[in-house]
Amino acid sequence: MRPIEVFYAEGFRSGADLEFLTQDACVLVSLLLQHGVAPARIAASMATRETHDGQHVPGSLAGTIAAELTRPPAWADEIPADPEG
């Protein structure tokens, strides 16, 4: 089970620059995923910034999207194991 596409649902005012930036970031990350680039590789290639407590966090919206894709979804534990491997 691996992600191959990212969608933007809602959350920003319609027509706002941030809405279009988010949609474009989703398209770009989706294209990378569909061409076989692993989420961890995408996330590792993105810029990070250091927080006041020394942690490195994504420095952009695209980096945040990629970083979130490296974490399994909350419902992943509910999926039964494939008996055929």
N, C-alpha and C positions, 0 to 999 in steps of 0.2 A: 504494500500500500504506500504509494508516494504521490505527492501532489503534482498535478500537471497544469493547473490553471488557478489564477487568483482573480477574485471578483471584488469590486467595490459595490457596496449596497447603498449606504446613505450615511449621513452624519454631518455633512458640510452644506452650507447654503447653496442651493442650486445656482449654477452659473459662476460660483466663486472660483478664483484662481486655484485655491487649494483642492477643490473638487476635481478640476481637470488634471492637476499634478498627481493626485491620488489615482485617478483612472489611468493615466499614462504609466505610472510606476507599476500598476497591476499588469498592464499589457506587456511591459518590458520584462518583468519577472516571469510572467507566463510564457513568453517566447523562449526565454532561457531554459525554463523547465521542460518545455516541449522539445527542445533540442538536446536534451539529456544532461543539462548542467544540474548537479545536485544542489539542493537548497543550502547545504553547509558551505559549498564552494562559492555560491553567490554571496552569502552573508560574509564570508571571509574576505571577499574582494571589495566590499563596501567600506567607506570611511567610517571611522569610529571617533568618538570624543570621550575624554576622560571626565568623570564626574568629580565633585568636590571630595568624595571619599575614595578616589583612586580606581573606581570601576570603569571599564571601557564599555560603552553602550553605542548602539547604532547612531550615526551622525545625520542620517537622512530618513525620509519616509521609505524609500526603496530598501534601505538597509534594515529598517524595522520590519518591513514585510518579509524580507528574506530570513531574518533572524527568527521570526515567529514560525516560519515554515519548518525550521529545524526541530521544533518541539512537537511531540506527538499530541494529537487532539485529546481532550478529556475523555472522549468516548472510545478511544482506541483499546483500552483494556477490556471493553465489553465484547469485542469481536472474537469469536471462537477461532482457535488455531486451525490452520489448514491441515487436515489429516494426511494429505498427499505431499506435504512439505512445502 
